[in-house]
Amino acid sequence: MPVTFAAFIETWAHYRTASVTAAALDIAETRLGTTLPAAYREALITHGAPSTRASLLASIVDQDIDMADVQDFFSPADLVQFTEEWRPLGLPAHLVAFASDCAGNLFCFAVVQPGGPRANDAAVWLWNHEFKRARIVSAGFEAWITAFCGVPPSQP
């Protein structure tokens, strides 16, 4: 995963936080009562939490690609804050938000109860805050990132 996430950052990132610590992710998991997938944790620990350039959205729109853009990946503290703030507003209790798109919709993982082995990867859900509906948009985090790496940049 680090190579793919590194390619995503190189192509689309505008800004990124310093590397995220495993301890900070552990605290977020404990607070939310979940276990995050190893691929996601490794990506953030190695590369930080990026925000994307507007060119990602422009490329998706210009080429009429059927996918939602990702705008911001959340830091561990923001992961907790956004999940806790949106649950009373309709975010299903079985989802944990880890990123957002340009419209404020949330990319999520399903809650996995702590105690068992950590999954390497997990499906990515998109929760639409206007319609209060969630749907799976990728079978896994790695495949989701790979899809963004496959979006050809629009020509200026």
Residue, then its C-alpha position, 0 to 999 in steps of 0.5 A: m500500500p505505501v507505494t500506491f498511497a505515495a503515488f496518490i499523494e504525488t499526483w493529487a495531494h495539495y497538503r498533508t499533515a505530518s505522519v500520523t502515529a500509531a498511538a494516535l490511531d489507537i486512541a481514535e480506535t478506542r474512543l470509537g470502539t472499532t478496529l481500523p484496517a491495517a492498509y489504512r493505518e499504514a498509509l496514514i502512519t507512513h504518509g500523513a493525512p492528505s488534502t487533495r488539489a482541486s484538480l482531482l475533482a476537475s479531472i473526475v468531472d471533466q472526464d465524466i468519471d462515475m466516482a466521488d472525489v476525496q478532498d480531505f483525509f482526517s487526522p485521528a482526532d478529526l476522525v473521532q470528532f467528525t464521526e461523533e458530531w455526525r452520528p446525531l445528524g444521521l451518520p449510521a452508528h455502524l460507520v466511522a468517518f475517515a475522509s470527506d468529499c468536496a460536498g461534505n459527504l463522508f467516506c467511512f469504514a464499517v465499525v469492527q469490534p476490537g479484540g479480533p485480528r486486525a483486517n488488512d483491508a475493508a470496504v469503503w462506504l460513502w455516506n451522503h449527508e443530504f439524503k442520509r444514505a450510505r453505500i459501499v463505493s469500493a471493496g477495499f481501501e487499497a482498491w479505492i486509492t488505486a482507482f484515484c491513481g487511475v484518474p488521468p489528470s485533465q489538461p489545463 
